[in-house]
Amino acid sequence: MKTLVLSLVVAMALAERPPLSYDAPAPHASSPVQQVPIIRDERVHPAADGTYSFDVETGDGVTRHESGGPGGAQQGTVSFTFPDGQVFNLQFVADANGYQPQSPFLPVAPAFPHPIPAHALEQIERGRLEHEARARENQRQSSSQGQAAPSRQYGQPQ
């Protein structure tokens, strides 16, 4: 029995242990990684007043130009070609009014004013009539008491 236990201990000591480190997987030969060259990379790092700019163009046709000024205002353009040959262009401005992109590829909201559905018009009319009735009731109550009752609605002083 002692021999069996001793042989098991020796076998465990000699057994190959799994590696405790992780190596990145080897690249697949079927999907080579294509490095895209940088054709142009011109940068003006931020000055004391916050102005900066950069202009980058890659070998696959992607271009990006951006510049910024004091107060955080930015403007720029991005351009690249889709696999089907369409050229994507985007111009943007980012300032106190927010980010404002412009491109024919961006979705466009429907034109306003659009037709208001009949059920919405009915609700608006009912709300108007209720508001008028409430105003008449307040007027009636204030005139019957001989003194002006406090208004339940905020508005311009009369």
C-alpha positions as CSV (number, residue, x, y, z in Angstrom):
1,M,0.0,0.0,0.0
2,K,2.8,2.3,0.8
3,T,4.4,1.7,-2.5
4,L,1.1,2.6,-4.3
5,V,0.8,5.9,-2.4
6,L,4.5,6.7,-3.0
7,S,4.1,6.0,-6.8
8,L,1.0,8.2,-7.0
9,V,2.9,11.1,-5.3
10,V,5.8,10.7,-7.7
11,A,3.5,10.5,-10.7
12,M,1.7,13.7,-9.6
13,A,5.0,15.5,-9.1
14,L,6.2,14.5,-12.5
15,A,2.9,15.3,-14.3
16,E,3.0,18.3,-16.6
17,R,1.3,21.4,-15.1
18,P,-0.8,23.7,-17.2
19,P,0.9,27.0,-17.9
20,L,-0.1,29.8,-15.6
21,S,0.3,32.6,-18.2
22,Y,-1.8,33.6,-21.1
23,D,-0.5,34.1,-24.6
24,A,-2.4,35.8,-27.3
25,P,-3.9,33.4,-29.9
26,A,-1.8,32.9,-33.0
27,P,-3.1,34.8,-36.0
28,H,-5.1,32.8,-38.5
29,A,-3.6,32.3,-41.9
30,S,-7.0,32.6,-43.5
31,S,-7.6,36.2,-42.3
32,P,-4.5,38.3,-42.7
33,V,-4.4,41.7,-41.0
34,Q,-3.9,44.4,-43.5
35,Q,-2.1,47.5,-42.2
36,V,-3.4,50.7,-43.7
37,P,-0.6,53.3,-44.2
38,I,-1.0,56.9,-43.0
39,I,-0.5,59.2,-45.9
40,R,-0.8,62.5,-44.1
41,D,-0.9,63.3,-40.4
42,E,-0.6,67.0,-39.7
43,R,-1.3,68.1,-36.1
44,V,-1.2,71.4,-34.4
45,H,-1.3,70.7,-30.7
46,P,-3.5,72.9,-28.5
47,A,-2.2,76.4,-27.9
48,A,-2.7,78.4,-24.7
49,D,-6.0,79.7,-26.0
50,G,-7.2,76.2,-26.9
51,T,-6.9,76.3,-30.7
52,Y,-5.8,73.1,-32.3
53,S,-6.2,71.3,-35.6
54,F,-5.4,68.0,-37.3
55,D,-5.6,66.6,-40.8
56,V,-5.3,62.9,-41.4
57,E,-5.5,60.8,-44.6
58,T,-5.0,57.0,-44.8
59,G,-4.1,54.8,-47.6
60,D,-7.7,53.4,-47.9
61,G,-9.2,56.8,-48.6
62,V,-10.3,57.9,-45.2
63,T,-9.8,61.6,-44.5
64,R,-10.5,63.6,-41.4
65,H,-9.9,67.2,-40.7
66,E,-10.8,68.9,-37.4
67,S,-10.1,72.2,-35.8
68,G,-11.1,73.8,-32.6
69,G,-10.9,77.2,-31.0
70,P,-11.3,79.0,-27.7
71,G,-14.4,78.0,-25.7
72,G,-14.5,74.4,-27.0
73,A,-16.0,75.1,-30.4
74,Q,-15.0,72.5,-33.0
75,Q,-15.6,72.0,-36.7
76,G,-14.5,69.3,-39.1
77,T,-15.1,66.9,-42.0
78,V,-14.9,63.2,-42.4
79,S,-14.8,61.4,-45.7
80,F,-14.5,57.7,-46.8
81,T,-15.7,55.4,-49.6
82,F,-18.1,52.5,-48.9
83,P,-17.2,49.1,-50.5
84,D,-19.9,49.7,-53.1
85,G,-18.2,52.9,-54.2
86,Q,-20.4,55.5,-52.6
87,V,-18.5,58.4,-51.1
88,F,-19.5,59.3,-47.5
89,N,-19.0,63.0,-46.5
90,L,-19.8,64.5,-43.2
91,Q,-19.3,68.0,-42.0
92,F,-19.9,69.0,-38.4
93,V,-19.8,71.9,-36.0
94,A,-19.8,71.4,-32.2
95,D,-20.3,74.5,-30.2
96,A,-22.6,76.0,-27.5
97,N,-25.5,74.9,-29.7
98,G,-24.4,71.2,-29.5
99,Y,-23.1,68.8,-32.1
100,Q,-24.5,69.6,-35.5
101,P,-23.6,67.1,-38.2
102,Q,-24.6,67.5,-41.9
103,S,-24.5,64.7,-44.5
104,P,-26.8,63.4,-47.1
105,F,-26.4,59.9,-45.4
106,L,-28.0,61.1,-42.1
107,P,-31.7,60.4,-41.6
108,V,-34.0,63.5,-42.0
109,A,-37.0,64.1,-39.7
110,P,-40.3,64.6,-41.5
111,A,-41.2,68.2,-42.4
112,F,-43.2,70.1,-39.8
113,P,-46.0,71.0,-39.5
114,H,-47.3,67.6,-40.4
115,P,-51.0,67.0,-40.4
116,I,-52.4,66.6,-36.9
117,P,-54.5,63.5,-36.4
118,A,-58.2,64.1,-35.8
119,H,-58.2,62.5,-32.3
120,A,-55.4,64.9,-31.3
121,L,-57.5,67.9,-32.5
122,E,-60.5,66.6,-30.5
123,Q,-58.4,66.4,-27.3
124,I,-57.0,69.9,-27.9
125,E,-60.5,71.3,-28.4
126,R,-61.8,69.5,-25.2
127,G,-58.9,70.9,-23.2
128,R,-59.7,74.4,-24.5
129,L,-63.4,74.1,-23.5
130,E,-62.4,72.8,-20.1
131,H,-60.0,75.7,-19.6
132,E,-62.7,78.2,-20.6
133,A,-65.3,76.6,-18.3
134,R,-62.8,76.7,-15.3
135,A,-62.1,80.3,-16.0
136,R,-65.9,81.1,-16.1
137,E,-66.4,79.2,-12.8
138,N,-63.5,81.1,-11.1
139,Q,-65.0,84.4,-12.4
140,R,-68.5,83.5,-11.1
141,Q,-67.1,82.5,-7.7
142,S,-65.1,85.7,-7.3
143,S,-68.1,87.9,-8.3
144,S,-70.6,86.1,-6.0
145,Q,-68.3,86.6,-3.0
146,G,-67.9,90.3,-3.6
147,Q,-64.2,90.1,-3.4
148,A,-61.6,88.7,-5.8
149,A,-60.7,85.1,-5.1
150,P,-57.1,84.0,-5.4
151,S,-56.3,82.7,-8.8
152,R,-55.6,79.0,-9.2
153,Q,-53.6,79.6,-12.2
154,Y,-50.3,81.5,-12.6
155,G,-50.1,84.3,-15.1
156,Q,-49.6,88.0,-15.7
157,P,-50.9,90.2,-12.9
158,Q,-54.0,92.1,-13.7
